[in-house]
């Protein structure tokens, strides 16, 4: 076929290619053969404890401090509700650590070592692990303490932090995220009245405990 005498279908294909912005630059034999392109990099996975806490977002949508009789071991309130401690308890269970059992066993062994704030004379496996002061004491007794600091760099993803809330003085607990603000402050995974969320909380209240699981 002489140049300039292309078949109508050839002209049509070239017209469509140009109209769509599709400009062929290599033949099928050489397409994709460029070895200089950098391989795709998968995003770095979050630490397991952080991922387990984040998985509760959209599942635990209610804050519910009601006392409930729980199964033992592995007892839990319905997944759509809970309090701040339940975020930590549920996340640690994915790592094979059941705080319901561990706190109960430790309190049975040395009940007087735990805060006497609720008028109890013996451990209560339905609620003991859902109280912030008890978790703080258990973490202390396991040697999980870390320095209380005002530096964002001192907090690692997966750390557990306890606060005394401004205004009402109530205690709160959450898990440090691997996501950070532009100034380097890590977000926190927690449940404070609205279900599990990931928010800027770390330096919004007075930190009274900082813990790291070995």
KAWO-V70333 format. One record per backbone hydrogen bond with DSSP energy under -0.5 kcal/mol. NH is the residue of the N-H (numbers start at 0). CO is the residue of the C=O. If there is no record, write none. Layout:
# KAWO-V70333
nh->{NH/NH}
co->{CO/CO}
This chain:
# KAWO-V70333
nh->{4/9/10/11/12/13/14/15/16/17/18/19/20/21/22/23/29/30/32/34/36/41/50/51/52/53/54/55/56/57/58/59/60/60/61/63/63/69/74/80/81/85/86/86/87/88/89/90/91/92/93/93/94/95/96/97/98/101/102/103/104/105/106/107/108/109/112/113/116/126/127/129/130/134/135/136/137/138/139/140/141/141/142/143/145/148/151/153/154/155/157/158/159/160/161/162/163/164/164/167/168/171/173/174/175/176/180/183/186/187/188/189/189/191/195/196/198/198/200/203/204/205/207/208/210/211}
co->{1/6/6/7/8/9/10/11/12/13/14/15/17/16/20/21/26/26/29/32/33/39/46/47/48/49/50/52/53/195/55/55/58/79/79/61/81/67/70/77/61/82/82/83/83/84/85/86/87/88/89/90/91/92/91/95/96/97/98/99/100/101/102/103/104/105/109/110/114/123/123/126/127/130/131/132/133/134/135/136/137/138/139/138/209/146/149/150/151/153/175/155/210/173/208/171/205/162/169/165/164/162/160/188/158/186/184/180/178/198/174/187/196/194/59/189/187/196/198/200/200/163/161/161/159/143}
